[in-house]
């Protein structure tokens, strides 16, 4: 893990800005911004929950979440852990886990992804766009979805994931 003193959100930012007394603390390898998608949000929340639970075993403050205003995405939020604490060991496990597989909590990520796709279907698509999506799906499958499903505010079931994939946000 990187020390906060050498960490910067982008190459255009100053490393270790704002937190003079946390320069040696470690940055947990998850971060979120105003524009984060379901995977980033899920990983951040899971990592925070894990290190916060681990902080109970430390006798002093050993994890913190910090949010900074940022010129690009509006704001950036990170998690810091005190070096050589139990939280730091747990954060190293998080880093190792993410190097093997990009999701910390599959159930939470799936729920967030489904909710986001349903929100897109419900709020961003009018009935005409929904019908067009269903018709696109129906052209490539032997399991058609009724165009009348476009009237409902939930993604149609039985579409083999095509409509869901078109509605879910990109990470």
Backbone as ProteinMPNN parsed JSONL, in Angstrom:
{"seq_chain_A": "XXXXXXXXXXXXXXXXXXXXXXXXXXXXXXXXXXXXXXXXXXXXXXXXXXXXXXXXXXXXXXXXXXXXXXXXXXXXXXXXXXXXXXXXXXXXXXXXXXXXXXXXXXXXXXXXXXXXXXXXXXXXXXXXXXXXXXXXXXXXXXXXXXXXXXXXXXXXXXXXXXXXXXXXXXX", "coords_chain_A": {"N_chain_A": [[0.843, -1.186, 0.0], [0.308, 2.272, -0.543], [1.858, 5.1, 0.964], [0.259, 7.914, 2.433], [1.609, 10.319, 2.095], [2.87, 10.115, -0.355], [0.848, 9.7, -2.08], [-1.535, 10.646, -4.558], [-4.603, 11.735, -6.02], [-4.686, 12.035, -8.841], [-2.244, 12.369, -11.473], [-1.965, 15.047, -11.782], [-2.319, 16.261, -9.374], [-1.146, 17.358, -6.121], [0.942, 15.325, -4.146], [0.087, 13.925, -1.004], [-1.357, 16.137, -0.04], [-3.084, 18.389, 2.173], [-3.399, 16.794, 4.615], [-1.354, 17.051, 6.916], [-0.52, 15.737, 9.246], [-0.859, 13.067, 8.702], [0.874, 11.873, 6.917], [2.411, 9.517, 6.965], [0.538, 7.525, 7.144], [-1.312, 4.785, 5.684], [-2.798, 4.349, 2.474], [-5.75, 2.845, 1.769], [-6.431, 0.661, -0.915], [-8.788, 1.599, -2.326], [-11.079, 3.95, -3.599], [-13.472, 6.551, -3.858], [-15.588, 8.647, -5.864], [-17.649, 11.479, -6.703], [-18.819, 10.571, -9.03], [-18.749, 7.805, -9.008], [-19.38, 4.368, -9.86], [-21.436, 1.373, -9.398], [-19.607, -0.809, -8.754], [-17.283, 0.459, -7.736], [-18.404, 1.913, -5.597], [-19.418, -0.214, -4.061], [-17.053, -1.66, -3.423], [-15.682, 0.316, -1.955], [-17.407, 0.761, 0.26], [-17.451, -1.845, 1.347], [-14.72, -2.214, 1.993], [-14.379, -0.13, 3.854], [-16.121, -0.992, 5.886], [-14.838, -3.366, 6.644], [-12.253, -2.486, 7.579], [-13.07, -0.746, 9.575], [-14.353, -2.488, 11.368], [-12.088, -3.954, 12.079], [-10.682, -2.051, 13.47], [-11.545, -2.085, 16.048], [-9.979, -3.857, 17.449], [-7.635, -2.491, 17.768], [-6.055, -0.288, 20.074], [-6.155, 2.41, 19.76], [-7.035, 5.199, 17.634], [-7.24, 4.033, 14.386], [-8.137, 3.975, 11.774], [-9.427, 6.023, 9.187], [-11.74, 7.942, 7.269], [-11.543, 10.13, 4.559], [-12.7, 12.954, 2.819], [-12.22, 14.954, 0.034], [-12.531, 18.037, -1.718], [-12.427, 18.2, -5.263], [-10.998, 19.171, -8.376], [-11.676, 17.736, -10.679], [-13.584, 15.29, -10.506], [-15.33, 16.464, -8.682], [-15.403, 15.621, -5.915], [-13.286, 13.518, -3.884], [-12.984, 10.531, -2.097], [-11.208, 8.794, 0.384], [-9.701, 6.049, 2.228], [-7.79, 5.872, 5.109], [-5.292, 4.114, 6.954], [-3.642, 3.502, 10.056], [-0.185, 2.917, 10.119], [1.305, -0.275, 10.837], [-0.735, -1.215, 12.446], [-3.58, -3.205, 13.475], [-5.567, -2.707, 11.653], [-4.044, -1.979, 9.414], [-2.921, -4.428, 8.69], [-5.236, -5.794, 7.955], [-6.032, -4.16, 5.845], [-3.986, -4.687, 4.055], [-4.672, -7.296, 3.438], [-7.042, -6.757, 2.075], [-6.012, -5.409, -0.135], [-4.519, -7.513, -1.313], [-6.609, -9.267, -1.881], [-8.066, -7.785, -3.788], [-6.225, -7.753, -5.83], [-6.391, -10.259, -6.833], [-9.072, -10.632, -7.482], [-11.59, -8.464, -8.587], [-13.722, -7.647, -6.92], [-14.972, -7.007, -3.726], [-17.251, -7.733, -2.268], [-19.466, -9.756, -3.515], [-22.299, -10.088, -3.399], [-23.265, -7.591, -2.486], [-22.273, -5.94, -4.536], [-23.65, -6.994, -6.789], [-26.303, -6.403, -6.068], [-26.225, -3.585, -5.999], [-25.589, -3.063, -8.671], [-27.823, -4.132, -9.991], [-29.846, -2.494, -8.892], [-29.031, -0.007, -9.911], [-29.231, -0.418, -12.695], [-31.989, -0.884, -12.89], [-32.883, 1.611, -12.045], [-32.004, 3.177, -14.172], [-33.586, 2.097, -16.235], [-36.109, 2.731, -15.223], [-36.128, 5.595, -14.866], [-34.714, 6.903, -16.92], [-35.399, 5.953, -19.398], [-37.946, 6.354, -21.768], [-41.202, 5.036, -22.634], [-41.174, 4.424, -25.37], [-38.386, 4.141, -25.912], [-37.897, 1.968, -24.276], [-39.464, -0.012, -25.528], [-38.075, -0.192, -27.95], [-35.604, -1.211, -27.009], [-36.474, -3.718, -26.079], [-37.362, -4.804, -28.508], [-34.909, -4.907, -29.893], [-33.635, -6.842, -28.332], [-35.354, -9.002, -28.817], [-34.889, -9.579, -31.514], [-32.547, -11.035, -31.538], [-32.943, -13.46, -30.219], [-34.435, -16.579, -29.204], [-36.196, -16.474, -27.203], [-38.427, -14.412, -26.776], [-39.337, -11.207, -25.343], [-42.253, -9.71, -24.183], [-43.454, -6.742, -25.67], [-45.109, -5.261, -24.14], [-44.058, -5.276, -21.652], [-42.614, -3.015, -21.44], [-44.107, -1.119, -20.22], [-43.8, -1.321, -17.514], [-42.014, -0.443, -14.5], [-39.747, -1.899, -13.934], [-36.962, -3.811, -14.967], [-37.579, -6.115, -17.568], [-38.159, -9.58, -16.951], [-36.569, -12.646, -17.96], [-35.05, -11.992, -20.176], [-32.56, -12.892, -20.733], [-30.476, -11.334, -19.843], [-29.811, -9.292, -21.639], [-31.19, -6.768, -21.782], [-30.745, -5.826, -19.22], [-27.906, -5.598, -19.324], [-27.695, -3.509, -21.153], [-28.77, -1.424, -19.711], [-27.296, -1.168, -17.38], [-24.815, 0.72, -15.601], [-21.644, 1.846, -16.902], [-18.446, 1.086, -15.578]], "CA_chain_A": [[0.0, 0.0, 0.0], [1.043, 3.523, -0.668], [1.747, 6.052, 2.062], [-0.494, 9.108, 2.041], [2.549, 11.359, 1.704], [3.25, 9.959, -1.766], [-0.381, 9.417, -2.827], [-2.313, 11.742, -5.14], [-5.708, 11.164, -6.799], [-4.276, 12.0, -10.244], [-0.879, 12.863, -11.66], [-2.012, 16.51, -11.794], [-2.519, 16.72, -8.001], [0.014, 17.292, -5.227], [0.925, 14.163, -3.245], [0.02, 14.186, 0.427], [-1.928, 17.449, 0.264], [-4.146, 18.632, 3.151], [-3.33, 16.096, 5.902], [0.057, 17.089, 7.31], [-0.235, 14.791, 10.331], [-1.165, 11.693, 8.267], [1.752, 11.578, 5.793], [2.899, 8.133, 7.049], [-0.573, 6.577, 7.134], [-1.431, 4.039, 4.431], [-4.035, 4.548, 1.72], [-6.397, 1.592, 1.361], [-6.518, 0.777, -2.382], [-10.127, 1.88, -2.862], [-11.387, 5.375, -3.535], [-14.695, 6.842, -4.601], [-15.81, 10.034, -6.245], [-19.057, 11.818, -6.945], [-19.302, 9.86, -10.215], [-18.451, 6.372, -8.911], [-20.414, 3.409, -10.215], [-21.751, 0.349, -8.399], [-18.447, -1.585, -8.306], [-16.445, 1.316, -6.909], [-19.145, 2.164, -4.351], [-19.473, -1.46, -3.303], [-15.73, -1.944, -2.876], [-15.356, 1.304, -0.934], [-18.211, 0.475, 1.452], [-16.982, -3.112, 1.925], [-13.408, -1.976, 2.595], [-14.579, 0.681, 5.055], [-16.716, -1.86, 6.909], [-13.813, -4.315, 7.098], [-11.234, -1.822, 8.408], [-13.726, -0.201, 10.761], [-14.489, -3.615, 12.292], [-10.75, -4.307, 12.56], [-10.176, -1.005, 14.358], [-11.95, -2.409, 17.412], [-8.871, -4.56, 18.092], [-6.577, -1.523, 18.067], [-6.378, 0.511, 21.263], [-6.183, 3.821, 19.4], [-7.586, 5.477, 16.315], [-6.388, 3.369, 13.394], [-8.664, 4.123, 10.414], [-10.172, 7.253, 8.954], [-12.205, 8.213, 5.923], [-11.374, 11.558, 4.268], [-13.263, 13.411, 1.546], [-11.629, 16.221, -0.396], [-13.023, 18.63, -2.95], [-11.486, 17.94, -6.356], [-11.289, 19.911, -9.599], [-12.203, 16.863, -11.734], [-14.854, 14.617, -10.22], [-16.118, 17.134, -7.654], [-14.798, 15.228, -4.654], [-12.619, 12.218, -3.81], [-12.975, 10.012, -0.731], [-10.243, 7.707, 0.579], [-9.603, 5.462, 3.567], [-6.421, 5.789, 5.616], [-5.082, 3.275, 8.131], [-2.387, 3.757, 10.754], [0.777, 1.844, 9.843], [1.618, -1.26, 11.878], [-1.919, -1.48, 13.259], [-4.368, -4.34, 12.992], [-6.235, -2.213, 10.437], [-3.092, -2.03, 8.302], [-2.84, -5.839, 8.267], [-6.496, -6.086, 7.267], [-5.996, -3.423, 4.578], [-3.101, -5.458, 3.167], [-5.494, -8.42, 2.95], [-7.953, -6.186, 1.074], [-5.205, -5.166, -1.335], [-4.225, -8.819, -1.918], [-7.862, -9.791, -2.418], [-8.402, -7.035, -5.003], [-5.285, -8.086, -6.908], [-6.833, -11.549, -7.375], [-10.466, -10.559, -7.928], [-11.874, -7.031, -8.423], [-14.918, -7.362, -6.137], [-14.834, -7.418, -2.328], [-18.504, -8.331, -1.799], [-20.254, -10.049, -4.719], [-23.728, -9.861, -3.18], [-23.496, -6.147, -2.438], [-22.033, -5.406, -5.878], [-24.766, -7.401, -7.654], [-27.488, -5.636, -5.668], [-26.039, -2.199, -6.449], [-25.637, -3.055, -10.129], [-29.225, -4.339, -10.366], [-30.584, -1.278, -8.541], [-28.64, 1.043, -10.845], [-29.824, -0.726, -14.002], [-33.427, -0.645, -12.765], [-33.08, 3.056, -11.997], [-31.866, 3.655, -15.547], [-34.795, 1.66, -16.943], [-37.271, 3.436, -14.683], [-36.106, 7.053, -14.954], [-34.08, 7.485, -18.102], [-35.986, 5.446, -20.639], [-39.383, 6.495, -21.913], [-41.796, 3.782, -23.101], [-40.702, 4.167, -26.738], [-37.021, 3.605, -25.808], [-38.002, 0.626, -23.684], [-39.956, -0.911, -26.588], [-36.958, -0.398, -28.883], [-34.671, -2.143, -26.361], [-37.083, -5.053, -26.093], [-37.332, -5.284, -29.89], [-33.51, -5.288, -30.17], [-33.426, -8.131, -27.667], [-36.158, -10.039, -29.467], [-34.3, -9.936, -32.809], [-31.425, -11.956, -31.398], [-33.191, -14.552, -29.282], [-35.619, -17.413, -29.403], [-37.009, -16.249, -26.013], [-38.814, -12.993, -26.845], [-39.982, -10.519, -24.228], [-43.402, -8.943, -24.669], [-43.227, -5.297, -25.681], [-45.939, -4.67, -23.092], [-43.219, -5.162, -20.456], [-42.078, -1.654, -21.435], [-44.976, -0.291, -19.389], [-43.472, -1.507, -16.108], [-40.823, 0.266, -14.047], [-38.688, -2.831, -13.586], [-36.421, -4.49, -16.149], [-38.31, -7.357, -17.812], [-37.508, -10.854, -16.638], [-36.531, -13.578, -19.079], [-34.396, -11.408, -21.346], [-31.208, -13.459, -20.776], [-29.508, -10.325, -19.439], [-29.52, -8.288, -22.67], [-31.724, -5.458, -21.403], [-29.982, -5.46, -18.03], [-26.581, -5.144, -19.754], [-27.834, -2.21, -21.827], [-29.173, -0.415, -18.728], [-26.373, -1.004, -16.256], [-23.799, 1.749, -15.87], [-20.271, 1.402, -17.135], [-17.542, 1.459, -14.484]], "C_chain_A": [[0.879, 1.237, 0.0], [0.834, 4.397, 0.572], [1.037, 7.309, 1.557], [0.425, 10.219, 1.539], [2.981, 11.288, 0.254], [2.036, 9.742, -2.667], [-1.003, 10.715, -3.353], [-3.418, 11.123, -5.996], [-5.395, 11.053, -8.287], [-2.845, 12.517, -10.336], [-0.82, 14.388, -11.687], [-2.157, 17.112, -10.393], [-1.227, 16.592, -7.197], [-0.136, 16.092, -4.295], [0.864, 14.646, -1.799], [-0.565, 15.527, 0.818], [-2.971, 17.35, 1.37], [-3.958, 17.97, 4.514], [-1.875, 15.985, 6.359], [0.405, 16.034, 8.361], [-0.536, 13.328, 9.959], [-0.255, 11.238, 7.115], [2.25, 10.136, 5.79], [1.781, 7.094, 7.044], [-0.691, 5.955, 5.743], [-2.798, 4.269, 3.792], [-4.564, 3.182, 1.302], [-6.695, 1.715, -0.139], [-7.935, 0.807, -2.95], [-10.359, 3.368, -2.687], [-12.702, 5.551, -4.271], [-14.785, 8.331, -4.864], [-17.309, 10.266, -6.404], [-19.644, 10.959, -8.062], [-19.073, 8.35, -10.164], [-19.659, 5.516, -9.255], [-20.59, 2.352, -9.135], [-20.545, -0.438, -7.886], [-17.575, -0.766, -7.369], [-17.117, 1.606, -5.572], [-19.167, 0.925, -3.458], [-18.128, -1.762, -2.65], [-15.355, -0.961, -1.778], [-16.108, 0.986, 0.362], [-17.758, -0.818, 2.139], [-15.648, -2.919, 2.623], [-13.556, -1.164, 3.884], [-15.153, -0.165, 6.188], [-15.677, -2.812, 7.501], [-12.793, -3.63, 8.001], [-11.844, -1.211, 9.664], [-13.935, -1.297, 11.811], [-13.133, -3.996, 12.894], [-10.219, -3.284, 13.555], [-10.552, -1.25, 15.808], [-10.798, -3.09, 18.163], [-7.675, -3.66, 18.387], [-7.001, -0.669, 19.258], [-6.41, 2.007, 20.988], [-6.779, 3.969, 18.014], [-6.68, 4.874, 15.243], [-6.956, 3.399, 11.977], [-9.5, 5.393, 10.337], [-10.609, 7.306, 7.499], [-12.087, 9.724, 5.709], [-11.945, 11.871, 2.89], [-12.707, 14.804, 1.261], [-12.358, 16.735, -1.629], [-11.973, 18.414, -4.038], [-11.956, 18.634, -7.616], [-11.914, 19.044, -10.686], [-13.558, 16.276, -11.396], [-15.696, 15.279, -9.128], [-15.602, 16.866, -6.256], [-14.219, 13.826, -4.777], [-12.653, 11.791, -2.355], [-12.044, 8.814, -0.656], [-10.333, 7.196, 2.012], [-8.121, 5.391, 3.921], [-6.385, 4.867, 6.824], [-3.708, 3.578, 8.727], [-1.421, 2.607, 10.482], [1.007, 0.974, 11.083], [0.475, -1.474, 12.867], [-2.601, -2.739, 12.726], [-5.106, -3.942, 11.709], [-5.314, -2.278, 9.232], [-2.953, -3.458, 7.784], [-4.092, -6.227, 7.473], [-6.538, -5.383, 5.906], [-5.066, -4.108, 3.579], [-3.836, -6.67, 2.609], [-6.478, -7.942, 1.884], [-7.199, -5.97, -0.232], [-4.89, -6.473, -2.056], [-5.479, -9.407, -2.556], [-8.222, -9.1, -3.732], [-7.439, -7.324, -6.148], [-5.661, -9.411, -7.567], [-8.211, -11.483, -8.028], [-10.975, -9.15, -7.641], [-13.078, -6.667, -7.558], [-14.72, -7.872, -4.71], [-16.08, -8.127, -1.805], [-19.431, -8.53, -3.008], [-21.739, -9.736, -4.548], [-24.061, -8.369, -3.194], [-23.318, -5.537, -3.824], [-23.189, -5.756, -6.809], [-26.025, -6.61, -7.347], [-27.384, -4.199, -6.173], [-26.151, -2.093, -7.977], [-27.079, -3.207, -10.614], [-30.044, -3.081, -10.083], [-30.282, -0.147, -9.524], [-29.253, 0.822, -12.226], [-31.335, -0.485, -13.968], [-33.736, 0.842, -12.713], [-32.966, 3.661, -13.394], [-33.114, 3.322, -16.346], [-35.988, 2.512, -16.523], [-37.273, 4.93, -15.015], [-35.614, 7.611, -16.283], [-34.727, 7.045, -19.412], [-37.481, 5.756, -20.66], [-39.906, 5.187, -22.525], [-41.31, 3.441, -24.512], [-39.285, 3.563, -26.715], [-37.031, 2.193, -25.23], [-38.457, -0.384, -24.729], [-38.835, -1.212, -27.57], [-35.915, -1.352, -28.3], [-35.203, -3.573, -26.381], [-37.058, -5.625, -27.506], [-35.918, -5.68, -30.313], [-33.216, -6.659, -29.575], [-34.125, -9.253, -28.419], [-35.599, -10.468, -30.822], [-33.208, -10.999, -32.673], [-31.67, -13.143, -30.497], [-34.412, -15.364, -29.687], [-36.54, -17.329, -28.187], [-37.446, -14.786, -25.971], [-39.475, -12.509, -25.558], [-41.119, -9.699, -24.825], [-43.094, -7.451, -24.619], [-44.075, -4.594, -24.624], [-45.185, -4.566, -21.766], [-42.609, -3.768, -20.352], [-42.9, -0.726, -20.55], [-44.573, -0.319, -17.912], [-42.142, -0.852, -15.753], [-39.708, -0.651, -13.563], [-38.235, -3.539, -14.861], [-37.157, -5.807, -16.352], [-37.483, -8.588, -17.454], [-37.492, -11.713, -17.895], [-35.853, -13.034, -20.317], [-32.964, -11.91, -21.514], [-30.131, -12.409, -20.499], [-29.238, -9.222, -20.433], [-29.964, -6.887, -22.237], [-30.998, -4.944, -20.157], [-28.606, -4.91, -18.426], [-26.639, -3.777, -20.422], [-28.152, -1.091, -20.845], [-28.154, -0.186, -17.621], [-25.276, 0.001, -16.608], [-22.431, 1.117, -16.137], [-19.426, 1.873, -15.973], [-16.399, 2.27, -15.013]], "O_chain_A": [[2.016, 1.236, 0.473], [-0.253, 4.417, 1.15], [1.198, 7.71, 0.405], [0.046, 10.978, 0.647], [3.415, 12.291, -0.313], [2.18, 9.615, -3.883], [-0.993, 11.742, -2.675], [-3.196, 10.093, -6.632], [-5.793, 10.082, -8.93], [-2.309, 13.047, -9.362], [0.267, 14.962, -11.621], [-2.122, 18.332, -10.237], [-0.335, 15.82, -7.548], [-1.203, 15.868, -3.725], [1.499, 15.632, -1.424], [-0.292, 16.013, 1.916], [-3.663, 16.338, 1.488], [-4.348, 18.572, 5.514], [-1.247, 14.938, 6.201], [1.514, 15.5, 8.357], [-0.47, 12.45, 10.818], [-0.602, 10.293, 6.407], [2.491, 9.577, 4.72], [2.057, 5.898, 6.949], [-0.23, 6.525, 4.754], [-3.814, 4.369, 4.48], [-3.9, 2.45, 0.568], [-7.162, 2.762, -0.589], [-8.239, 0.126, -3.93], [-9.881, 3.969, -1.725], [-13.014, 4.799, -5.194], [-14.157, 9.151, -4.195], [-18.117, 9.349, -6.255], [-20.836, 10.651, -8.045], [-19.193, 7.681, -11.19], [-20.802, 5.883, -8.982], [-19.965, 2.428, -8.078], [-20.467, -0.712, -6.689], [-17.172, -1.255, -6.314], [-16.468, 1.55, -4.528], [-18.958, 1.015, -2.248], [-18.068, -2.083, -1.463], [-14.771, -1.358, -0.771], [-15.509, 0.948, 1.437], [-17.689, -0.88, 3.367], [-15.459, -3.411, 3.736], [-12.926, -1.482, 4.892], [-14.706, -0.057, 7.33], [-15.644, -3.032, 8.712], [-12.494, -4.137, 9.082], [-11.194, -1.167, 10.708], [-13.722, -1.067, 13.001], [-13.045, -4.321, 14.078], [-9.389, -3.621, 14.399], [-9.938, -0.678, 16.709], [-10.659, -2.918, 19.374], [-6.799, -4.029, 19.169], [-8.183, -0.367, 19.419], [-6.668, 2.793, 21.899], [-7.0, 2.984, 17.31], [-5.486, 5.172, 15.198], [-6.313, 2.892, 11.058], [-10.181, 5.777, 11.289], [-9.933, 6.783, 6.613], [-12.483, 10.508, 6.572], [-11.705, 11.148, 1.923], [-12.719, 15.693, 2.112], [-12.757, 15.949, -2.489], [-10.774, 18.442, -3.765], [-13.152, 18.687, -7.901], [-12.623, 19.57, -11.543], [-14.575, 16.71, -11.937], [-16.689, 14.697, -8.693], [-15.386, 17.804, -5.489], [-14.605, 13.051, -5.651], [-12.38, 12.598, -1.467], [-12.079, 7.93, -1.513], [-10.947, 7.815, 2.881], [-7.304, 4.912, 3.135], [-7.322, 4.837, 7.622], [-2.749, 3.87, 8.012], [-1.801, 1.442, 10.604], [0.913, 1.44, 12.219], [0.709, -1.875, 14.007], [-2.243, -3.262, 11.671], [-5.249, -4.751, 10.793], [-5.763, -2.602, 8.133], [-2.875, -3.675, 6.575], [-4.005, -6.905, 6.45], [-7.025, -5.95, 4.928], [-5.339, -4.103, 2.379], [-3.65, -7.033, 1.447], [-6.72, -8.643, 0.901], [-7.694, -6.311, -1.307], [-4.984, -6.537, -3.281], [-5.417, -9.978, -3.644], [-8.637, -9.76, -4.685], [-7.797, -7.158, -7.314], [-5.3, -9.662, -8.716], [-8.483, -12.186, -9.001], [-10.799, -8.675, -6.519], [-13.428, -5.49, -7.467], [-14.346, -9.026, -4.505], [-15.97, -9.033, -0.979], [-20.089, -7.593, -3.46], [-22.365, -9.182, -5.451], [-25.021, -7.943, -3.837], [-24.123, -4.706, -4.242], [-23.661, -4.893, -7.548], [-26.737, -6.192, -8.26], [-28.348, -3.658, -6.715], [-26.737, -1.146, -8.501], [-27.511, -2.506, -11.53], [-30.838, -2.649, -10.919], [-31.187, 0.586, -9.923], [-29.737, 1.765, -12.853], [-31.897, 0.06, -14.919], [-34.737, 1.29, -13.272], [-33.737, 4.549, -13.757], [-33.643, 4.176, -17.057], [-36.776, 2.955, -17.359], [-38.307, 5.474, -15.402], [-36.054, 8.676, -16.715], [-34.594, 7.728, -20.428], [-38.198, 5.463, -19.704], [-39.11, 4.323, -22.893], [-41.062, 2.272, -24.808], [-39.016, 2.587, -27.417], [-36.259, 1.333, -25.654], [-37.908, -1.483, -24.815], [-38.661, -2.359, -27.979], [-35.395, -2.208, -29.015], [-34.466, -4.517, -26.666], [-36.766, -6.807, -27.686], [-35.739, -6.677, -31.013], [-32.628, -7.522, -30.226], [-33.554, -10.322, -28.63], [-35.811, -11.607, -31.238], [-32.978, -11.775, -33.601], [-30.718, -13.78, -30.046], [-35.291, -14.894, -30.409], [-37.552, -18.027, -28.131], [-36.887, -14.001, -25.205], [-40.076, -13.275, -24.805], [-40.95, -9.065, -25.866], [-42.537, -6.958, -23.638], [-43.788, -3.455, -24.254], [-45.617, -3.854, -20.86], [-42.135, -3.381, -19.284], [-42.428, 0.346, -20.172], [-44.964, 0.562, -17.146], [-41.256, -0.723, -16.598], [-38.812, -0.204, -12.847], [-39.053, -3.83, -15.734], [-37.343, -6.553, -15.39], [-36.266, -8.616, -17.638], [-38.313, -11.523, -18.792], [-36.058, -13.562, -21.41], [-32.23, -11.398, -22.359], [-28.98, -12.597, -20.892], [-28.502, -8.287, -20.116], [-29.189, -5.934, -22.321], [-30.677, -3.759, -20.064], [-28.187, -3.871, -17.917], [-25.72, -2.974, -20.267], [-27.84, 0.07, -21.111], [-28.146, 0.872, -16.992], [-24.867, 0.115, -17.763], [-22.118, 0.024, -15.668], [-19.665, 2.953, -15.433], [-15.527, 2.68, -14.247]]}, "name": "protein", "num_of_chains": 1, "seq": "XXXXXXXXXXXXXXXXXXXXXXXXXXXXXXXXXXXXXXXXXXXXXXXXXXXXXXXXXXXXXXXXXXXXXXXXXXXXXXXXXXXXXXXXXXXXXXXXXXXXXXXXXXXXXXXXXXXXXXXXXXXXXXXXXXXXXXXXXXXXXXXXXXXXXXXXXXXXXXXXXXXXXXXXXXX"}
